[in-house]
Amino acid sequence: MRIKLLFAIDNLEFGGGERVFAQIINGLSPENYELCLVSNPGRELYQSLINKEVCCIPLDFSKRANPALIFKLTKIIKDKKIDIVHGQGARAEFYARIAARLAGGTKYVSTIAMPVEGYDVGLLRKSIYFVLDRATDKYVDRFIVVSDVLRNALITKRHIPSERVTKIYNGIEIDHYDPKTTTSRIRIRDGLGVNKDDILLGALGRMVWQKGFEFLIKCIQDVVKAHGEIKVIIVGEGLLKKDLENLCRQLKVEDKTIFAGFRSDIKEILSAVDIVVIPSLLEGFPMLTLEAMAMAKPIVATRIDGITEQITDGVEGILVPPREPIALADAINKVIENKEFARSLGLAARKKVEKEFTVEKMIDETVNVYHSLLD
């Protein structure tokens, strides 16, 4: 008999959580699993689903309070005789946890990819999310976290018993990343107006405070002074985009900075970049790091929780303190000035991601959680 799984996620924007759920859904065999997805009907998540036998049910999670969703979800769980609900995201989780309990006999798995303090909302809403999480933690049979730091936080701060918390690192489709490709590199750089001899720094992500893009912009002048012809591409959209563009103008580096907006061709963008810069202030377990590692790119990143579990300083990349543009510039200059060192960082990064951060490993460990609950 097939295991019946229901995935619940807000999908108010496409990010790492949505991508991981798509990876799991695509990796599960329809012969062994009957799969359902409830989410906001955002385009990117549904386009990323390869498994055609997924029952997709659109639910509007955009309203701050919508008690009717509890009853809708409860009915879905009962009608489809769901064995396990797997939820992620503050809004979807609140409704789905209660619905699974009301349905009776359904196990619940919760993925925690980001601490509440990292949510891109105001202080009041963070406080509300924290209270709602604490109130419904008792309805969760197993928590999946993406880092040791998050695991320790759940155990020590939210007092979740350790046997209910499982760490599973995010993974990527390693075979989809070819560090030796040159076709995309030439095409992307031509499209961006970047000369073949220019040094291209790349930063990718939502333009929110957690990503720390302002500190990358503040370090550009120091890198230009040392090496002249550099360009910086920042890929993504977000509320801070205009502020970041204004900062570039204030610092007179707008001619060195390319705001590329949202791009779906991330592998191709990475192929065109010489150094990947991750100036984040707060992360869970960023997928961008894994993608850059898979492309064997030298990485300069901040020494923060999550990233330190991906990169060993001086081995797979260089780590610097957050909020310090001078340290960021020094590390970038070090990589630029030593091509053999840069190459060794990229090769070590590729080897590590092949060993520890594959999507197959992530799916296998997630399946083990499902079976342990049903057994």
N, C-alpha and C positions, 0 to 999 in steps of 0.2 A: 504493500500500500504506500502511495506517495505521501510524503510529509507536506502539509499545507502551511505555507508561509505567507504572512502579510507584512510588507514593508511600509512604514509610515514615516514620511519626511515632509517638512514644510514646503521645500522647493520654491521659496520666494525669490531666490537667486541661485545660480548654479555655482557651486563651489566644491571643495574637497569632499564634503559629506555626501553630496549628490553623486559625485563621481564614484566614490567607494561603493555606494549602494548599487549603482549601475554595474560595477565590476562584479559584485557578488551575484546579482541577478543573472548576468550574462554567463557567469561561470558555473551555475547550478544546472544540472541535467534535468530537462523536463520529464525524463523517465522516472526520476526519483523524487522530484519536488513539483508541487502545484503552487504557482507563484502569483501573488497579487501585489499591486502597488497602489497606495493612496497618497496623493500629493496634490499640491497646486499644479494646474496644467501648464507648467513652464516648458518652453520649447526644447531647451538644451538637454534636460534630463531624458525626455522621451526619445529624442533623436539618438541618444547614446545607447539605447536599449537594443541589443541584437536579438535576444531571446524573444521570438515572436509569440510565444505561448503565455506571455505575461498578461494577466487581467489588470488593466489600468483603470482606476476609478478616480476621477477628478474630485477633489474636495478643496474648498476655499479656506485656507488657513490664514488669510491676510487680515481678518478682523481680530482685534485684540481680545474680544470676548465673544464666544459663540458656543454656548452650551449645547446647542442642537447637534454639534459635531459629535459629542459623546454618544448620543443615541444613534446617530447615523453609523458611527464606527462599531458600536455594539451590535447593531443589526447585521452589518457586513460580516463581522467575526462569527456570529451565530449562523447566518445563512450559509456561509462558505465553510463552516466547521473548521476554522483555523486552528492549527496546533500551536503555532508560535507567531507572535507579533514581534517584529524587530523595528524599533523606532529610533529616530534621531532628530534633534532640533527641538528647541524649547516649547514651541507652540504645539507641534504635532505630538510630542511626547506627553504633554499634560493630558490631552484628550485621549490619546491611544492607551496610556497606562490605565486610566480609569475605565475605559471601555473594555479592555481585556479582562479586568477584574470583574466587571459587571457581567460579562459574557460567561464567565465561569469555566474553569478547566483549561484555560489557554495560558501557555507560558509566555513570559515577556522578557525580551532582550533589549537593552538600552545601550546604544553607542554614544560615548562621550568623547568628542574630538576637540573640544575647546572649553576651558573653564568659563564659568559665568562672567567673570570680570573681563573676559575677552570679547563678549558680545558687543556688536556695534550699535548699542542703544544707550539711552540716558541712564543715570544712576537710579532713578525711581524704578524703571522697568527692569533693570538688573536685579534690584532688590526683590521685585515681584517674582521674577523667574527663579531666583534662589529659593524663595519661600515655597513656590509651587513644586520645585524639584524635591525639596526636603519633605514636603507633604505626601508626595507620591512615590518616593524611593522604596517604600515598603511593598509596592506592587510589582517591583522589578525582580525577576528571578536571577538574572545575570547581567552585570555591567561589562561592556567591552570598552576598554580605553586604548588610546593610540600611543601612550608613552608611559614610562615608569613614573614620571612626575605626576601625571594625572591619576595613576593607580594609587600612589601614596596619598594624594590629596583626598580621594574618595574615602580611603580607609581612615585617615587621621582627622580630616575636617568634617566629613559627612558621616563618619562612624559606620561605614558599610563594612560588614564582615569580609575579611580577605578572600574567603572561598567564593564569594559572590562577584569578585572583580577579576577579570581576565585581560591581560595586556595582549593586544594583537597589533603589530605595526602595519601601517598602510603599505600597499605594494603597487607596483606598476607593471605594465606589460613589457618586459625587458626586450623582447624580440622586435618590438615596434620602434626601437630607438637604435639608429645606426650612426655611431660617432664618425664614421669615415665618409659619410655622404658630403658631396661638394656642390651638387646641382642646386639644392635648396639654398645653400649659403650664398651662391652668386646671385640667384634670382631675388632673394629677399633683400640683400644689400643694395642691389640695383634699384629695387622698388622704393627703398628708403632714402636713396641718394647718398649712400655711404660708400666711399672709395674702398677699393680692395686693400689698400695699405693702412686705412684708418683702424684704430683700436676701438672696437665696439663693446661697450659695457651694457649688460642687459639686466633689467629688473622687471618682474612680472607680478601682478596681483591686484586685488581691489584697492582703490585709492581711499583707504581709511587709515586712521591714526596708527592702528596696530602694525602696519607694514613699514612705517618709518621712512617713507620715500624722501621726506624733507631733508634727512641727514645725508642721503646720497647726493641730493642736489647741492647741499652745502659743501660737499667735499670735491665737487667737480673742478673748481678753480685750482685747487692744489694739484690735482692730477694733470690738468692742462699745463700748468707751469712746468711740470717735470717732463711731460711727454708730448705736448703739442697737439697733434692731430688725433683727438679722440672724439667719439660720439657716445651718447648715452640714450638707449631706447627704454622707455617705460611703457609697458603694455598693461592695459586695464582701464576700467572706468570706476567712478565713485564720486562721492560727495566732495572730496578734497581736490578734485582735478583742477578747478579754477585757481584755488589757493596755491597749488604746486606750480601751475603755469606762471602765476604772478611772482612767486618766489624766484623762478628762473629769470624773469625779467629784472627783478630787483638786484640779483647777483650777477646780471649780465652774462648768463650762460645759456640764454634761450637758443643761440645758434648751435650749441653743442648738444641740445636735448631734443629728442623726438618723442612726442606723446602719440603712441600708435593706436590708442583706444582698445576696444575689445578685439581680440584675435582668437580664432579657433585653431590656427595652424601653429600651435606652441612648439611642436618638435622642429618645424622649419625655422621658426624664430630662433630657437636655441642653436640650431646649426650655424646661423649667421653670426652669433655672438661669440666674442673671444673670452670674456670673463662674465660669469653670472654673479650679481651682487644681491644679497638678501639682507637688507638693513632693518629687519623686523624688530619690533619692541615686544611683541607677544605672539606666540604661535602654539598650536597643538602639536602637529607633526606634519609640516608642510609638504605637499605633494611636489611643489616646484623644486625643492632640494633634490628629491629622488629623480625627477626628470633631468635636471642638470647633471646629476651623477651618472645617469644612464647614458647621457650624451658625452661623457668623459670631459666635461668642462671644468676648468679651475673655478672654484667658488670662494668668494669672500662673503662671510655671513656674520651675524651677531651671535655672541655667546649667550644664548638664552635657552630656557627649558624647551625641550622638543628638538631643536636643532643640534644640541650637544649629544643627543642620542643617535643622530644621523652622521655627524661629522666629528672626527677627531682632529683637533687643531694641529696643523702642520702635516697631516697625513692625507686626508681626503679634501682638505680645504683650509682656509685661514679663518679663525674666529677672532672677533674684536668685540670690545664692550659696546653695548647699545648706546645710542644718543651721542656718539663721539665721532664727528665727521673727520677730524684729523687722523684718528686711528684708522678709520675706514680708508682714507686716502693713502696712508702709509702702506696698508696691506695691499691695496690695488696696485700701487707703484711697485711693490716688491714682486708681485706676480708678473707685471709687464716687463720688468727688468731682467727676469730670469726665466727664459723660455723653457729650459729643461726642468726647472722646478714646477712651472705651470703644467707641463706635460705629465710629470709624475703625480701631481695632485689629481688630474683628470683620470689617469689610469687606475689609481688606487680607489677613486670614487666609483668607477665602473665595476671594479671587482667586488666592492662591498655591496653595491646594490644587487648584483647578480647573486650574491650569497644570502643576503638577509632581507631584501625588500622586494621580492617578486609577488605579483598578484596571485600566483598559484599558492604560495605559502600562506598568504593572507586568507584566501578562500578556504584552504584546508583547515586552518585553525578555527575559522568561523564555523565551519561545518561540525567540527568537534564539539563546539559549544552547543549547537543545536541538539546533537545526538546525546550529549551528556544530560541535557534537561529532560529529554523524552525517555531516556533509559531510567 
